[in-house]
Amino acid sequence: MVESKPTDSLGEWNGEYYGSFGVDEHMVWEEAVKYGFFCAQGGSWYTKTLFLLQPGSRLWVNVPAIGYVGVGEVLEEAVVVDDFMVANDAGQQVRLIDLPVKAAGLNKAADDDKAAYLVRMKWLKTVPVSQAVREKGFFGNQNTVAKPRVSKWDLTIERLKQRFDIA
């Protein structure tokens, strides 16, 4: 009898977080870049992993089935969309949902479990979705945020650092 072995055993976490950004009519990557956020909505299965991210964490963002579009540093922990403040064109602090942006359609706190949560980011490098970086063998995951411990993640990070010119 032949014993099956896992194709990629778990190792040490490299300290880099993986993020999945599900682009739709309200979650627009260009707005996330402009206003400095990473987000999720649709229930606790999607949003609970956002709370893994703490200030100083580094997050690599992948748009599923398209590719990696950015890397950034977490500035603040996740907050419900209603409480996420940004500077408007006049430099005043306003709620993101009060601006004429597609993100204004994200699920509000009144929607209870379905509410959107946003994490404030300082983007270190981003590219438009049309220029996403995708290579055969890159790591991908269904969770919004993950702490991968597989060698495929280490290889993905190594390659993305080269492609994005990140130390």
LINBEL-V322202 format. One line per field, one symbol per residue. phi: phi as a letter, one per 40 degrees, with the letter a starting at -180 (. if undefined). psi: psi as a letter, one per 30 degrees, with the letter a starting at -180 (. if undefined). burial: b if it has 9 or more other C-alpha atoms within 8 Angstrom, else e. A space follows every 10 residues. Layout:
# LINBEL-V322202
phi=???
psi=???
burial=???
This chain:
# LINBEL-V322202
phi=.cccbccacc bcccgbcbbb bccacbbbdc cccdbgabaa ahhcdccccd cccbdgcbbb bbcdgbicbi aabcbaccbc ddbcbacccc gccbcdcccc bcccccccdc cfccdcbbbc bbccabbcdc bdcabdgcca acccbabcbb cdcdcccdcc ccccfbc
psi=kkkkkkfjlk akkgfkkkkk jjkaffjkee eeeeghlkll lglfeefeff ffklkfkkkk kkjkgeakfl klkkellklk efgjklkafg gkklkeffli leffglklff gcffkkkkkk kjkeklllef gkkklkfkkl lfleklikhl feeeeeeeee eeefhk.
burial=eeeeeeeeee eebeebbbbb bebeebbbbe bbbeebbbbb bbbbebbebb bebbbebbbb bbbbebbbbb bbbbbbbbbb bbebebbbee eeebbbbebe ebbbebbbbe eeebbbbbbb bbbebbbbbe ebbeeeebee eebbbbbbbb bbbbbbeeeb beeeeee
